[in-house]
């Protein structure tokens, strides 16, 4: 039978006197039935935590105060360490409380800890992201990269969590990240993100615009995974995604990140060989990057849309001129090297 034990240090805010209405047992821990606070599903809670072993030294595993960054989670969002939601909903704002949790509640803690440590170190936790589910990740590597976490994963044990509840925000009081939206909210967010991206692009803030386009693409990709590939709804989403990828690539072109644009456009053309806007972006990238295979791409544009003949011929003349200049530069460089 799993157990959670609780000891309150401070009720009703920092600096208040310790609670004395509950008598601790010989281990200094009070067995209580965790009550439900007014927290609701969707509330964002911010808190500091310290994780300790149940040994004589109370060995500290993680401490958010030492890192200098409090933790925040969304209530009801299936956080990886589910017991934390139970603990937090038993607390009052400003309270500091200590919880002893049985092994059944702490088995996934090593994976969560790894993600949090990597974020604190400025690394990308990728598939170990703290908000995603995936117990299979436990078996993806022989080591978590931290000796103490490897030991904890091999031999799960009860843990002590010291938690200080700092802030509670209702859903309308904080900006929700795209991963935290439901399907309907994601679809509603796409045109807003798209429009904001366009506004930032016009202002010349290309990095910020690219971020907005990326967020919209992530929303649509998530929705697309719920549809059957190549069915009508899937294709509608694919068309919207490709439009946003084009906008994203325009930002990359402004930043002269040609190879990434080529990667995106080439990937789309493998699946949609007749996509005229993508072909044009592909050709423009090759021209901007001074690569030597855009003639064939512009001819493909002309084949698909003969009415663009004048514009295509203009691009080809410009291309020939630039390539000629490049060849002359290379000849001059070779001459100077040969002396």
N, C-alpha and C positions, 0 to 999 in steps of 0.2 A: 504493500500500500504506500503510495507516494505521500509525502508530507511537505508542507511549507510552514516554517516557524517565523515569527515576526517579533522584533523588539523595537519600540519607538523611542527615539532619543529626544526628539523635539517636536511638539505639536503646535500648529497654528502659526508657525513662522520661526525664523532664525532668532536665537537668543532667548526663546521661551524656556520655561523650566521643564525638566524631564517629566514624562508621564509616570505617575506612581500608582495608578488605579489597578494595574495588572502586576501580579507578583511573578517574578522570573523563577524558573526552575534552577536546579543546581548548576546548570551550564550557563546561566545568565540569559536564557532565551525563553520567550513567552509563547506558548501555544495559543493561537487565537483563530477564530473564524474570520477570514478576510472580508471586510465589509465593502460594499460598492459605493464609490464616491460619485458625485454628479457628472463625471466624465462621460462623454457620449462618443459613439462611433464617428470617426472623422476628426476628432480633436487632436491637435498636435501638442505633444508634451515634451518639454525640454528638461533635462535632468543631468546631474553628475552621478557617476557610479564608481564604486571601487569593488573589484572582485577579489575574493580571498579564498584560500584553501582552509579546510577545517582542521589544520594541524595546530600544534601547540604555539607555533610562531605566527599563526594566521598570515601565512605567506601571501603577499600581494601579487596577483597575476596582472591585473590592469587597473589603472586609476585615471579617469578622465581629467581630474584636476591637474595631475602632473603633466598630461598632454596639453592642457590649456584649452580644451575644446569640449563643451558639454555635448551630450547625446540628445537626439530628438527622434521620436517615432510617431506614427499616426495610429491612434487607437482603432482597432478593428481592421487593420490592414495586413493581417497575417504575418506579422514580424517573425523573423526566423526563430528567435528565442521567445516562444509564446508566453512563457511564464512571466516575462517582464511586464506584459500588458496587465496580467493579473495583479502583480505587485503594485504597479503604478496606480491602478484603479482603486486600490485600497488606501491610498495616501491622500493627504490634504496638501494644498499649495503651501510651500515653505517648509514642509515636514522633512525631517531626516529620519530614516528608519533602516533597520538591518534585517535581512531575511536569510534564513537558512533553507536551502532548497535541495531536495533529494536528487539522486543521480538521474532519475527518469526525466527530470526537468532540465538537466544541464548537459545532456549528451552532445548537443550541437554547439555548445559554447566555444570549443576550440576553433571551429570554422568562423564563427562570428568574430572572435577575437582577432583572428588572422586578418579579416577584412578591415576591421577598425584600425589595426596597427599599420596596415599598408596605406590606408587613407591618411593617417597621421604622418607617415613618412613621405607623403607626396607621390605614392605609387598608385597605379591603377589596379584595383582588386579584380577587375574583369568579371569572370564567371563566379567569383566569390562575393559578388556585391551583396551588401548586408540586407537589401530589401527584396532579394529574389529568393525563391525557394529552390531547393535541389539537393537532397541528401546524397545523391549520387556523387556530388563533388567531393564527399568525404573520401571516396576511393579513387579519385582522379590522380592523386600524387602519393608517393611513398612518404613524403614529409610535408609539413605545413610551413617549413622554413624557420620555425622557432622551436628550440629544444623543449621548452616547458610546455608548449602546446602539443607537441608530439607525444610527450609523456602523458598529458591529460587525455589525449584522444585514445591512446592505447589502454589506459586504465581510468575510465570515467569515475568520478567521485562527487560527493555532495560539495556544493560551493556556498559561500556566504556573499551576498550582495548588499553593500551599503549604498543606499540611494537617497539623493537629495532632490526633491521635486522643485524645480525653479520656476517653470512657467507653463501655463495651459492656454492654448489658443483654439477658438472655435474655427470651423472650416472657412468662415467668411472673414477671418482675421489674419490669415496668412496666405501666401501665394503657393498654391499646390503645384508640385512638380508633375510632369506628364505621366510618369510611371504610376502616380497615385490616382489617376482619373479612371472612371469607368468608361465603357464603350461609347455611351451617348456623349459624355463630357469630352472624350477625345475627339469625336467627330465635330463637336461644336468648337473645340479649341483650334482646329486646323485652319479655318479661314482667318481667325484672329491672329494666329502666329504668322500666317502667310502675309496678311496685310501689314503687320508690324515689321516683318522682314523687308517688305517693299519700301516702307517708309524710311527705315534705317539705310537701305541701299541708296535711296535718292539723296540722303544726307551725307553719303560717302563713308558711312560707318560699316565697312564691309565685314569685319569680324563679328560684330553684333548681329548683323543681318544674317550671316551664315549660320549663327547659332539658332536663330529663330526658325530658319528653314529646316535645320536639322531636327529641331524639336517636333516640327510638324510632320516630318518624314517618319520619325519614330512612332508618333501616334498612328499614322496610317499603316505602317508596317505591322504594328501590334494588332490592328483591326484586321489586316489582311490574313494573318495567321489563323483567324477563325473562319475563313472562307475556303471553299474548295478551289484549288489552283485552276486558272483558266476559265472558270465559270464567270457569269456576267458580273456579279458583285465584285469578285476578285479583280477582274479586268478594269472596272471603274476605279477601284482603289489604285491599281497599277498606273493608270493614266494620271491620276492626281499626284502620285509619288514621282513620276517622271517629270512632271511640270515643276515640282519643287526641287528636284535634283538639278534641273536646268538653271533655276534661280540660284541654287547653291553654287553651281559651277561658274555662274557669272561673277559671283563674289571671289571665287578662287582665281579666275582670269584677271580680275582687277589687282589681285595680290601676286600675279605672275606665278602661280602654283600650277604650271601647265601639266605636269605629269599626273597629278591627282585628278585633274579634269579628264585627261585621256583615259585614266583607269575607270572613272565613272561612266563616261560616254561609251567606251568600248564594251563595258559590261552590259549596258542597255541595248546596244546594237546587236550583241550576240543573241538576245532574246526578241528584239523588235527591229529587224534589219531595215524596215521601211519607215522608221520614225524620222521624218524630215527635220524637225527642230534639233534632234540629237545629232543627226549627221552634220548639220550646219555648225553646231557647237564643237563637234569633233574636228571638223575642218579648220575652224577658226583657231582652235588650240594648236593644231599642227603648224598653222601659219605663224601664230604668235611665238611659238616655241622654236621656230626655225627647224622643224623636222622635215624629212624629205619625202613623205608619202601622202601629202594632202591632195595632189592632183586627182588621184583616183576617187577620193572622198567628194571633191567638188563635182566631179563628173557624175557621181551617184546622185547628188542633189539635182543636177540638171536633168538626169533621167527621170527622176520622180516628179519634178516640177519644172517643165520647160519654160513657164512664164518667168522664171528667175534667171533666164539666160544672161541678161545684161549684167546683173549683179554678180553672177558666177564668173563671167568673163573678166569683170573688173578685179575680182579677187585673184583670179589666175594670173592676170598681168602683174598685179602687185606681188604675188608670190614669185613669179619669174624674176622680177626686178630685185627682190630681196635675196633670192638664191644666187643671182649673178654677183651682187655685192659681196655676199658671203664667200663665194668662190674666189673673188679677187682678193679679199682679205687673207684667205688661206694661202693664195699664191705669193702674196707679198711677205707673209710670215715665213714661208718656206725659203724664199730668196734671202731674207735677212739671216736665217739660220745657217744657210749654206755659205754666207759671207760675201 
